[in-house]
Amino acid sequence: MNAAAAWLAGVAEELGAVPVFVAYPLGYDWMWVYWYFMRFADGGSPFGHSRCMDLKSLYAAKAGVPVKDATKRSMPSRLLSSRPHTHNALDDAIEQGELFQNLMRWDGDV
């Protein structure tokens, strides 16, 4: 976890940014990642206790739908990654990164 925290700090410094944890859904991944950083990284969580963004909530806000209706099945296909959902950590991270980029560029029109 120290190596992961150092990598995040290095990337953030290069970009002049602060790391923000992004996930779909946030609750499950945040719980584990935050706990592991707090337990095993000397400096704690590189995301602080609240620098996180839920892609489900972001979609709900941009689409103007209740969070309960903000599912990947209800999203326009152009927002979704074309990669298969494998449940491999690296594959899932790339897939979620693509969803995040697409949501940030999306103007909300369905």
N, C-alpha and C positions, 0 to 999 in steps of 0.2 A: 504494500500500500504506500510505502514511502517512495518507491520508484514511480508509481502512478501519480502521486501528488507532485513529485518533482517534474514529471513530464507535463502535467497540466499547468504548473506554474511557468515552465519554460515557454510553452505555446502561448499562454496568456500574455507573457511579457513581450514576446515577439510581435504580438498583435496589438499591444497596448490595451489589453482588455482584462476582464475579470471572468473566471470560469462560471458558467451557469449549467447546472445539470438539467437535461431535457429528456423526457421519456413519455412513452404511451403504453400503459397508463403510468403516471408518475408514482402513485402510492406504493406499488409493489417494489419497483426498482429502487426508489429513493430510500425506502426503509432499510434495505440490505446494504446499499452502497454507503449511505451515511453511517450506519452502524460499523461497517468494516473500517472506514476511514477513522472514525472516532476511537475504535478499539485498537487498531494496528498501526496507524500512521502517527509519527511523532508529533506532527503539527495539527492533528485533527482533520476535519473535513476541509478540503480546498474550496468547497462550495458554501462555507459557513453553515449556518443552521437553516437557511431559507432561500439560497440562490438556486431556485429550481423552477422549471416550467413544465406544466402538464399539457401535452399535445392534444389530449381529448378536450380539455377546457379551452385551449386556443381555437380549435376547430369550432366548438360550440359558440364561442363569442363571435368569430368571424362569419359563421353561417347563420347566426341568429336562431339557433335551436337550443332546446334544453340539454343539459349535459347528459341526461339519460338517453337522448337520441343521437348523441355524438359518437357513433360507432364507425369503425373502418368500413363496415358494409354500407353505411349510409353516405360515406364520403364520395365525391366525384372521383372516378377512377384516375383522372389525371393528377390527383394529389398523392396517390399511393405509389410506393416503390414497385418497380417491375420485378424485383428480386423475390425469390420464394421465401416464405417465412419458415426457417429451419429450426428455430430455437437454439441455434449455435450463437454464443454470445457476440462474437465479432459480426456475424451475418446480421443479427438482430440490431446491433448498434448502427451498422451501415444503413439498414432499412429505415430505422427511426430517424437517422440523420437526413436521409432523402425526404422523408415525410415532413420533417421540420423545415427544410429548405423550401419545399413546395408550399407549405402552409404560410410561411413568411412572405412569399412572393404573391400569394393568392389574394385577389381583391374581394373575395367572398361571394362572387356570383356563381350560382349553381348552374 
